C-alpha cells in the first residue's frame, strides 16, 4: 500500500482526460476504462461525501473544502463530462470560492445532470489535484450496479 498511496486519485484523474487548467497546456491523459476502477486499491487520495444542493447550488462540505485548501477568492473552473461535473482550482477560473467556503455547482452545470435544489449528490475530491467530482445519485446507483455485476458475490445461506 505504501508504494501506491495515490493510485486511486491518479487513476480517476487520468480517466477524466480533462483539458488543461488554463495556466499551462498539458498533453491529454489516456482515459482509464471505468470497468477497471473497481480494481484500484483503496487509499486516502480520494475523499468522499454526500451533500444536499441548496437553491444557489451550494454544497456545505467543510472537510473536503479544507482538504482542498480552497479559501475565499480561490478561482475555480467547471468542466462538464457526460456523467459528472468537475470543479478544480484554476488561476484564471471564471468562478471563485465565496466568503463562506463551500463547493458551488453553477446552474449551467446542474441543468444537464438534472440536479435540482434539495437533491443529494456524491462528492469525490482529489485534494492533491485540487479537484472535485460531483455526481448525481443516479450515477452512484449505476456505479454500485456495475460494481456488483463485475464482482459476483458467492451466496452463502445464513
N, C-alpha and C positions, 0 to 999 in steps of 0.2 A: 504494500500500500504506500509506503514512504517513497518509492521510486516513481509513482504515478499520482501525486497529490492533486493535480489539476486536470486529470483525464476527462472528467465529466464536462467541465466548462469548455475545455478545448474542443471536445467532440461536438458539443452543441453549437458553439460559436462558429466552428468550421462548417457545420451543416447549413447554417443560415446563408452563407455566401453573401454577406452584406456589402453594400457599396462602401467605399472609404468614408471615414467620418469627417469629410470635407477638408481637414487640415493638410493631409498628405495622401496622394494616391498610393494604393497598395494593390498588389495582384489579387484577383479574386480567389477565395479559398475554394477548394474542391468540396462539394457537398458530401456529407456523410449520409449514407442511406439511413432513413429513420428506423427501418426494421432492425438495425444493429444497435440502436441506442439502449435497448434493454440489457445488453451485454456489458455496458460500461460499469466500472466499479463505482460504488457509492463513496464519494469523498466530500469534503467540505467546500468544494469550489463553486457549488450552486446552492443558493438559499431559496426556500420556498415559503409562500404564504398564500392564503386565500383572503381576498378583501372584497368589500362591497363598494361599488362605484356610486358616488353621490351625483347630484344633478349637474355639477360642474365638471364631472369626470375625475374627481379627486379620489385617491386611494390612500387612506392613512396606514402606512406600513413603516413605522418608525425603525424597526430593526433592519429592514432592507435599506431604507434611505440612509441610515447611519453607516451601514456596512459599505455602501457605495461612496460614502463621503461627499454626498451631494449637500449643498447648502444654499441658502437664499442667493439667488442670482446665478447659480450654475447654469450654463447653457446646455440645452438638450436638443437632440434631433430625433424625429419619429419616422420609422420606416415600417410600411405595411408589407406583410407577407400574406400568402393565401390562407395561412392558419393562425397567424399570431401578429401581435404588434410589438415592435422592437423600439425601446426607448434607450438612448445612450448619450453619454456625455460627448459634446462636440463644441469646441471652442467658439465657433460661429453659428451654433444651432439657433433656429428661429424661436425656440421655446425656452423658458427659464423656470427654475425652481422658485415657487412662491415664498413669501415671508415665512410661513409655517411650512417647512419642508415636508413634502409628500410626493407621491407619484401622481402625475396628471396625465390622463389619456385625452388628447384633444378630440373634439366632436368628429372631425374628419376621419379619425382613426377608429372611433367607436362604431360609427354607422355601418361600414362594410361587414363588420363582425357581429352586428345585431346586439351590441352591448348598450343596455338602457340603464337609466338611474335605478338603483336598488339591486341590479344584477351583481352576482358574485363572479369573480374572475380568479384564475390561478395566476400567481406571480412567480416567476423564476428569475432570480438575479444572479449574475456572474460579476461579483464585485471587482475581481482582478481585471475585467474587461470593461468595467464601467457601464454595463448594460442590464436592462430589464426586459424580459419577455412577458407579455400579457396574453393569456389565452382565455377565451370564453369557456365556461364549464362544459359546454358540448365537446370541446376539444379534449378535456380531461376524460370525459366518457369514452371518446374514441381511443385515447391512449391506453386506458385501462382495458378496453376490449381487445385492442391489438396485443397488448402485453400478455393477456391470458390466453389468447388464441395461439401466440407464439411459444408459450410456456405451458404445455398441457400439464395439469396437476394430476398426480396419482390420487385417485379417490380411495379413501380408506373409510370403512364403516366405523361409526362411533358408537 
